[in-house]
């Protein structure tokens, strides 16, 4: 009987000790997170982010327009998964939940387009020779937008965020350059162009982890799109230059210049990771 009482006493003390340590740990955790409490957040901040950009719809599949019915597309398989990067300023001017924001967002989506997609194959114009690609081809897109943003605490240190915005968008078509040397002459084949401005829009959600009152870690998912980008008079041409007399500059090879006009759709979903500095 005495042994049983001693065992029960030891068990009770053990339970009390574990419970005390648990309470102490919870109190310490709450104290550590208090500095990052939602209700103590500052009203303005700047956020940086980088992540993956996933193309949607017909982005990269639009054929050249007003050329011929059998015109090639810039990319038979559409734009590929790319990179997104951005900078945003948040101003919670109304209350701690709702505010305004300005964002600058860039995208770079690689294509798999062959040289023929950009115009005539250089080999058919200049004869059979080895053409070395000097630049990779990609879609490059830039957006500057403004809109509304909100944040709402899920727990004291975890905040749900959202945003919707509209603004300016601009795109550069894939840039392609091939080069070939024949004795003392270098031939280059170039294709590049920028679109006319378009109307961009975005909507997104995210999670914000409050490390401290002034520093947060962000996970974001954003849908971004625009009205069709208009590319007019896109040019591709073959140039030649003397390797022995570079001061003479480049000369256009007759019969190699082409021009196209087309419109390109833009829709992506961005998944990004970043951080916020509040002030």
N, C-alpha and C positions, 0 to 999 in steps of 0.2 A: 504493500500500500504506500509506503514511504517512497519507494523507488518510482511508482507511478506518479505521485504528486511532484517529485523532482523533475520527471520528464515533461509533465504538463507545464510546470513553471518555466523550464528552459524553452519549450515551444512558444509559450506566450511572450517571453522576452524576445525571442527571435522574430516573431511576428511584429512586435512593437518596433524593434530595431529596423526591420525592412520597411515598415510603414513610415517611420520617421525619415529614413533615407530617401524614400520616394517623394515625400512631401518637401523635403529639403531640395531635391533635384528639380521638382516642379517650380518651387519658389525661385530657384536660381535661374531656371529657364525663362520664367516670366520677367524676372528682373533684367536679364540680358536682352530680351526682346522689347522691353519697354521703350528703349531709345528709338526703336523702329516702329512704334505704334502708329496705326493709320491716322488716328485723331491728332497726332502731333506732326503730321507731314507738312512740309513747306508747300507754298502755293505756286511755285514756278520751278521748272527743271529743264534740263537738256538731256536728250537720250541718243545713244549711238547703237547701231545694230548692224549685223551682217548675217547672211544665211543663204538658203537655197531658194531658187525661183523655178516654179513648175509651170510650164506653158499650158494653156487651155485652148480649146476650140480650134480655129483655123490659123492661129498665130504661126507664121512661117510657111503657110501652104498657099497663100494667095498667088495666082498666076500674074504674069505681066499683062497689063491691059492695053488695048488699042494697038497691038502689034500683029498678031495673027491667032487663029483659033488653036494652033498647035504650039503656042509659046510655052516654054519651060517655066516651072515654078522656081522660086529662089531656093526652096528646099523641099524635095519630094516628100520627106518624112516629117516636115514641120520643124519648128525650133526645138532645140534640146534643152535639158535641164541646165540652168545657169546659176549665176551668183547675183544676189541683191545686197545693197548696202544703203544705209540711210542715216539721216540726222534729223531730229525733231525737237521742237521747243513747245512746252506745255505751259499754259497760264490758267490756273484755276481761279478765275476772276469772280465767279458767281458764289461758290462755296467750296467745301473740300471735296465735293463729289463731281461737279460739272465745270467745264472750262473750255478754252479755245486752244487750238494747236496749229503750228506751221511745220510742214515736213518737206524735206528734200530727199528724193529717193531715186536710186539708179539701178539699172538692170543690165546684165550682159548674158545673152543666151546664144550659145554656139549653134551653128548650122552644120549640115553635112552636104552642102550643095557642091556638085562638081563644077568645074570651070565652065562647062557648056551652059549651065543655068544662068550665067551672067552675060551671055552673048556668044559669039562664034568661038569655037575652039581655036586658040592661037596657032596650033599646028596646022589647021586647014588654011590659014592665011599666010603664015610664014614658012610653011614647009615642015617636014617631020624633023623634030629635034627635041632634046630633053628640056622640059620647062620645070624649074624648081620653084615651089611655092615659098614666097618670102613672108607672107602674112596669113594668119588664120582668119577665117571669116566668121562673123558673129553679128547678131543684132545688139545694138547698144541703145538703151532708152533712158530718158531722164524725165522726172516729174517734180514739179514744185506746187504744193497744194496747201490749202488751209481748210479748217473745219472745226467740228466739235469733238470733245473727248470727255470721257467719264471714268470714274474709278469707284469701286465699292469693296469694302472689306469682307473677305470670306472668314478669315480668322484675324487675330490681331496683327500677325506678321505676313499674311498672304492676301493680296489685293487683286481683284478681277478688274481688267481695264478694257476699254473699247474706244473706237474712233470712227468717224466718217468724214470724208473730205472731198473737195473738188479743186481743179486748178489746171495748170499748164502742163502739156506733155510734148516731148520732142523725141524723134527716133532717127538713128543712123542705120542705113541699110548695111548688110554684110560687106565688109571690105575685103577685096580679093586682089592679090598681086602675084603674078608669076614672072619669072625672069629666065632669060636664056642668053648664053654668050656664043658667038660665032666668030672665031679668030679675034679681030680687034673691035668688034661691035657687040654691044649689049642691047638686047631687046627686053622691054618690060610691058606687061599687060596689067592695066589698072581698072578697078571698078570700085566706086564709092560714091555715097550721096547722103544728104540729110533730107528729112521730110519737112513739110510745112507744119506749123504748130497745130496741135490737136487739143481736145478737151479731155482731161483725165479725171478719174474718180477712184475712190478707194473706200473700203469698209473693213474693219478688223477687230479682233479680240485678242486678249493676252492675259498673262499672269505676271504679277510683280511680287518678288520676294524682298521684303524689307530687311536688309542687312543692318543698316543704321538709319537714322532719320534723314541723312543726306545722301545715302548711297543704296541703290536697289539693283537687283538682277531681274532682267525681263525676258520672257518667252512670248513671242508674238506670232499670230497667223493673220495674214492680210490678203484680201482679194483686191487686185488692181487691174484696171482696164482703161480704155480710152475709145473715143470715136476713131474711125479708120484714119490711119496716117496716109497722107497724100504725097506720093513721090512723083515728081514731074521732071521729065527730060533727064532721066538717069543716064549717065554716059559711061561707056567703056571704050578704051582705045589702046592701041599698041604703039609704043614709042621706041625709037632707036637712038643710041648715043655712042660716040667714038670713045674707046678706052684709051687711045693714044692722044686724043685732043678733047679732054673733058670740058675745056672752056667753051666749046661750041654748043654745049647743052643738048637737050633732047629734041628730037624731030619726030613729028607724027608720021606714021607709016600710012600712006594713002590707001583708002578703002577699008580701014580697020575700025573706024569710029562708028558706034551704034548709039541709039538713044531709045529709052523706054519710059513709059508712064504706068504706074500701078498704084493700088491702094493696099495697105497692109493692116490686118486686125491685130490687136494687142490685148491679151488677157492672161493673167498669171495669178498663181497663189504662192505667196511668200511665207516660208517658215524660217524665223530668225531668232537669234539669241543676242542679247545686248545688255547694256547697263545704263542706269540713269544717275545723274548727279543733280541733286536739288539745291536750290539757293534762294 
